[in-house]
């Protein structure tokens, strides 16, 4: 899905994309854990596989060694999934880590997931 720089950001912040997740997607690292979560959600919404790969934690079970295969898997996922909303419920940020509680709504292969 395409998003114009001047449209509201898909992450739900009510800011323009260019002033919100567009900055992270353009190379400015998010400053907080919630901003990183919103930028990753937005990357899934738009279909930015490179950003998702680059921001996936090295210890994540979702990480793949074969980057080309992983990128193909993400591209296939984008074709069958529509992201609808992200709501961050709780934030517990500490010095070296953060814990976030959030709700994600998406439709995958015709089935709505919340």
C-alpha positions in Angstrom: 0.0 0.0 0.0 1.3 3.5 -0.9 1.3 6.3 1.6 1.8 10.0 0.6 4.3 12.0 2.6 1.5 14.4 3.6 -1.1 11.8 4.5 -1.8 10.8 8.1 0.7 8.2 9.2 -0.7 4.7 9.2 0.6 4.1 12.7 -2.3 6.1 14.2 -0.2 9.0 15.6 -2.3 11.6 13.7 0.9 13.2 12.4 1.8 13.3 8.7 3.8 10.3 7.5 6.8 12.5 6.6 6.9 13.8 10.2 6.3 10.4 11.8 7.3 7.0 10.6 8.5 8.4 7.3 11.5 9.8 9.2 12.5 6.3 10.4 11.9 4.7 7.0 14.1 7.4 5.6 17.0 6.6 7.9 16.5 8.5 11.1 16.4 5.9 13.9 13.4 6.0 16.2 14.3 7.5 19.6 11.9 5.4 21.7 10.6 1.8 21.8 7.0 3.0 21.0 8.3 4.9 18.0 10.2 1.8 16.8 7.0 -0.3 17.2 5.0 2.2 15.3 7.6 2.5 12.5 7.7 -1.3 12.2 3.9 -1.5 12.1 3.8 1.2 9.4 6.5 -0.8 7.5 4.2 -3.8 7.5 1.3 -1.6 6.5 3.2 -0.1 3.5 5.2 -3.2 2.7 8.8 -2.2 3.5 10.6 -5.5 3.8 14.0 -4.0 4.0 13.1 -1.8 7.0 11.5 -4.8 8.8 14.6 -6.9 8.2 17.0 -4.1 9.3 15.0 -3.5 12.5 14.4 -7.1 13.6 16.4 -7.9 16.7 19.4 -10.3 16.1 18.0 -12.7 18.7 14.4 -12.7 17.3 13.0 -16.1 16.4 11.6 -14.4 13.3 15.0 -13.5 12.0 16.2 -15.5 9.0 19.8 -16.1 7.9 18.9 -16.2 4.2 18.0 -12.6 3.7 16.7 -13.0 0.1 14.4 -15.8 1.1 13.2 -13.8 4.1 12.5 -10.8 1.8 10.5 -13.0 -0.5 8.5 -14.4 2.5 7.7 -10.9 3.6 6.7 -9.8 0.1 4.3 -12.8 0.0 3.0 -11.9 3.4 2.2 -8.3 2.3 0.2 -9.7 -0.6 -2.1 -11.7 1.7 -2.3 -9.3 4.7 -3.9 -6.0 5.3 -3.0 -4.1 8.5 -5.8 -2.1 10.0 -4.7 -0.6 13.4 -2.1 -0.5 16.1 -2.9 0.5 19.7 -0.2 0.8 22.3 -1.8 0.0 25.7 1.2 0.1 28.1 4.8 1.2 28.0 7.5 0.2 30.5 10.8 1.7 29.2 14.0 1.0 31.1 17.6 2.0 30.5 18.5 -0.9 28.1 15.1 -2.4 27.3 11.4 -1.8 27.0 8.2 -3.7 27.4 5.2 -2.8 25.4 1.7 -4.1 25.5 -0.2 -3.5 22.3 -3.2 -4.5 20.2 -2.8 -5.2 16.5 -5.7 -5.6 14.0 -5.0 -7.2 10.6 -6.7 -9.3 8.0 -4.7 -12.3 6.8 -6.0 -14.5 4.0 -9.5 -13.2 4.6 -9.5 -13.8 8.3 -9.7 -10.8 10.7 -7.2 -11.1 13.6 -7.1 -9.0 16.8 
